[in-house]
Amino acid sequence: MTALFSTAYLAPVQYYARLLAIGEAGGVAYEERHENFLKQTYRNRMIIAAASGPLTLSIPVAHTGGKVPICEVEVSTHGNWTHLHWQAIASAYRQTPFFDYYADDIRPFFEHPPRFLVELNEGLRLTVCRLLGITTPLHPTQSFHERVPEDVEDCRTLISPRCPLSDDKRFQPAPYYQVFSSRHGFLPGLSICDLLFNMGPESRIVLRRSLQN
């Protein structure tokens, strides 16, 4: 089993379910580092469950337009996005069972974010994987290929806000406890931080239940 992922900002549960499954099956996972930056994707946005419902948080990036390789995209230094994002996360998850356990691992990325988007995403991914015990290596690609071989699962567009979860035939989101479920019911397709703060070590069980072989 081989799969190709995009870089992603605290990627959705779907992303980590596939990453965990590939590692446990002895497969190989790659991360696309040479595509051009695409707007309105998980590359620089995530969705969390706020008190009012799903909330999208987007990282502002510094580029002048046109085609910019994802590996060269810088995180914007303008505005106060790091403070706003962390305050939104803390507000949404402060009452969850595991926020106090994991907040100190996640907060530093919002206090001193790396210069490049891929570095920020990679640091967060490695932290989440460490906390959840996911050991699947994610190898950076060396060049861009618009089309991949048929035996490679192309998750670059499959895992996207533009792509309904139902399009991923292997991913069937297993319901889990969410702190605002009494208001909104179960919300699938959220960032891994929703699962992490709500379920803690049991997150791996949810990830395994959500992906069909």
N, C-alpha and C positions, 0 to 999 in steps of 0.2 A: 504494500500500500504506500502510495506517495501522494502528497498533497501540496498545493501552492497557496499560501496565504498572502494577504496584503498586510502592511503595518496597520495597527489599529490602536486607538486611544481607549484604554480600559475596555477592551473588546467585549461584545455580547457573549452571553452564556453559550450560544451556538458555536462560537469560535473555540472556546476552551473545551467544549465537549468533543469536538473533532480533534483538537490537539492532544487531549488525553488519550483518546481512542487510538490514534495513530501510534503513539509511543508504546502503549500497552500491546499493540499488535506487532511491534517490531518494525514499523514502517518508517518512512523518512518524510520530514516536513521542511519546506522551504518558505522563506519570506521574500516577497518581491521588493527589491531595492532599486530597480532601474526603470520603473514605469514613470509616466508623468503624473504629477499631482492631480487628483480628481476631487472636485468640490462635492459637498453634500454626501459624504460617505463616512464610514467609521474610521477613516484614516485620521481625522481630526475632530470627531464628535462621538459622544456617547449618550445613551438615554438612561435616566435613573427614574425611580418612583418617588416623586415628591408627594406631599400631603394633598396637593390639588390634582395629582395624576402624573402621567409620563412627562418628563422634563428633559429636553435636549440641551446638552452643554457642548458648545463648539469652541475649539481653540482657534483664535485668530492667528493667521500665518502671514509672514512677511514675504510677499513676492510681487513682482511688477506686472503680472499677467503673462499670457502666453504659456508655452509648454515649459514646465520646470520639473526636472527629475525629482522624485520624492525624496531622494537622499540629500538634496540640496535645499529643501524647504526649511526655512527657519521659523521658529516660534516668535510671534510678534512680541515686542517689548512695550507696546503701547496699551493704554487702558489698564484695567485692574482685573483681568480675567482670572488670574491665579487665585486671588482672594475670593472672587465671586464664585468660582467653581468649588473651591473647598468649603465655603460657607453653605453652598447649596447641598453638597454631599453631607456635611455635618448635620444640617437641618433635616435632611431626609432620613438619615440613618442613625442619629444620635440615640434613639430609643431601641435600636435593634439589639439582639442578644450579644453580637460579637463586635460592635463598633469599637468599644474600648480596647479590645484585644488587638485590633489590626490598624487602628487609626495612625499610630506612631510610625508604622511602616509605609503608609501611603502619603501622609502629610508632607514629608520633606520634598517630594516632587513638585508640590505647589508652592513651596517656600523658595526653592532654588531650582527652577526648571532648566534643563539643558538647553543649549542654543538651537539644536536641530530637532525637528518633530520626530524623526525616527529614533533619536536617542532618548527622548522623553518616553515614547511608546515602548521602546525596548526595556528601559529601566522599570517601567510599571509592569510590563509583562513578566519579566524575570522575578520581580517581587511577588506578584500574584502566584506564579508557578511555585515559588519557594514556599509560600504560605499554604498552598494546597497540595504540595507534594507532587506536582506535575514535573516530570524530568525529561519530557520530550525536547530534544534540541530543535531549534528553528534556525536552519542554515540560510544565510543571506544569498540571494542569487547573484551571479556574476555578470549577467547580461539580461536584456529584456526579450521576451518571446510573447507576442500577442496571442498565439495559439500554443497550447501545450499538448503533449502526446495523449492519446485516448486513455492510457492507463494511469494518468495523473488527474486527481481531483482538483479542479480549478476553483478554489474558494474565494478568489479575488472579487468576483462579482456575485457569487452565490450568497456570501455573507455581506449584506448591504441593506441600508434603510430603504433602498428602492426595490428590493427583492422580497416578496412575501415569504414568511417562514415556511409556508406550505410548498414552496418551490424546492425546498431541500427535503427530498423524500426520506433521507436517513434521519433527519432531526425531528423528533417529536418531543416538544418541551414538557418535561415532567414537572407538574406543579410542586411548589415548595412554599414554606411559610414566608409571607411578606408582611411587613409591619402595617401597611395600609390596606391589606386585603379586605377588611371589613367595609371599606369605603368603595374600593374599585374592583374587587374581585382579583383573581390571579392575573398578573400582567406578564406575558411572555416577551421575549426579545429584548430584555434589559441588559445593561452592562454587568460584567462579572462582579463588580463591586456590590451589586444588589444581592446576589447569591452569597458572596463572601461574608457580608455583614449580617445577613439574616440567618445563614446556616453554618457558618464556620467550617469545622473539619468535615461535617457531613456533606459539604458541597460536592466532593468527589462522587458520592453516591448519586446525587442528582444529575451530575454530568454523565455518568455511566447509563443511568436510566433514560436519558434523553436522546441517546444516539443508537439507532438500530444497525445491526450488522448487515 
